[in-house]
């Protein structure tokens, strides 16, 4: 087909739009690019589940960290009961940081499952 040329009656500067006849076969070819096969979708779903499971492993680490924090708090109470208030505030800080890591892991797992 001949290439379109700009004329003086072009609506936009440097932009020419011409309508070319489109065959049914080319439309079918375009729509095929957006479709995936069942095998491809199954592989994508399996990859999502594997990724979400791997991200969820961090929640177990958070649980172990919280257990360590409060176990150390009890040991600290036993060694020096006079520092009870200061030790408790440090334990709450450690709990919050450990729990935040667990929540971040859970958030990433949900993002992998539902946002992609």
Helices and strands as residue ranges (DSSP letters): H 24-33, H 38-79, G 81-83, H 84-114
